[in-house]
Amino acid sequence: MKRVLVDLLFFTGTKGGMESYVREVYSRLSLDDPELEYVALASSELAAADVSWFPGRVIDSGVSGENRVAWARGELFAVARAARRHGADLVHCPANFGPMRSRVPVVLTLHDLLAFRHPEYVPGAYARIIRTMIRLAARAARRIITASESSRADIVSLLGISPERVILTPLAGSIPDGSAPAGVASVRRLDTQLLAVGNRMPHKGFETLLEALARIDPERRPSLVVTGSHGDDPLAPVVERLGLGDHVDLRGWLSGDELEQLYAESTALVFPTRFEGFGLPPLEAMARGCPVIVSDIPVMHEVAGDAAVYADPADPDAIARAIRSVLDSPAERERMSRAGLARAAGYSWEKTAAATRDALLETVSSPVTDR
């Protein structure tokens, strides 16, 4: 049996999509796997939380994932040391970063190259640090997993990684246990409530979405719920400036049941991002029959196909037109709902987990080759 050390130094409960990815994948891998044994190297925050979803032993690294300096040192140096100390045969780094060098083979999941494609969306010198850390981790990795053809192309072209080292493993948007939480199934989908989900990084495009909402006649303007903020919401001054206080509900980090409730009752999800490695919220919405309005960028076409309405994420007028076209047509919403369910059915976390396990097993079983 081969031992896989899983690098969870980043996991604090506040990192959104990457944490969802790790939890969905590893909750589907078996504690009784006859070929692979999993050991988690956890942040101090994760070690103090409920980690019953992880199929193996959890080690408290003593490193805070919220302390950027301690976390970066941990990724660059502590993970490789821990792999040797705990007798690992392989390291899986599932969140973009990993050791700068390692005697133990590494598989890196690289979700996106935002800091390379759009450094203007990453604060100050942090973009340079992220680029350096990603380059080091990618060069040290035996194989790289990514979720979309768009990200795969970026990894090959921007990092100079050979295509053979990059494994495409799409994500999923299924409801975790196959059913909605109690009471959600009976919720009536509202006719004029929009939902937007995500953190407040500039590339998510929420300010442009608010500008779009302000351009819709107040008598026909829908309400908008925006989730995912931590602490003081930077969108609050924008809402005030645009006079949208009666139409916008800014919410923080929600529980799974609270988010399910919003998916169930909202007319449509709006995802105005300017860059993504995959785009999990639209797929999650489609899996629940919620129509989606998304950015007209390649990765969104890759994920949503003909199930979505597309709009230029830099043009508030275009977003406003897309919103009105969906709200004004119940027949179109019904078509989108059916198409979204069919599209989402082609993705599953079981497939993602199985493909991830295959990549880990193949890597740990294969000899080192020149790259």
Salt bridges, closest charged atoms under 4 A:
GLU24 OE1 - ARG28 NH1 2.61
ASP33 OD2 - ARG357 NE 2.59
GLU35 OE1 - ARG357 NH2 2.80
GLU37 OE1 - ARG3 NE 3.06
GLU120 OE2 - HIS118 ND1 2.95
ASP154 OD1 - ARG117 NH2 2.71
ASP191 OD1 - ARG333 NH2 3.93
GLU207 OE2 - ARG241 NH2 3.49
ASP233 OD2 - ARG200 NH2 2.84
ASP249 OD2 - ARG251 NE 2.78
GLU260 OE2 - ARG288 NH2 2.78
GLU276 OE2 - HIS203 NE2 3.99
GLU276 OE2 - LYS204 NZ 2.79
ASP296 OD1 - HIS301 NE2 2.63
ASP317 OD2 - ARG215 NH1 3.12
ASP328 OD2 - ARG220 NH2 2.76
ASP328 OD1 - ARG324 NH2 2.39
GLU332 OE1 - ARG335 NE 3.04
GLU334 OE2 - ARG338 NH1 3.29
GLU350 OE2 - ARG28 NE 2.98
GLU362 OE2 - ARG143 NH2 3.48
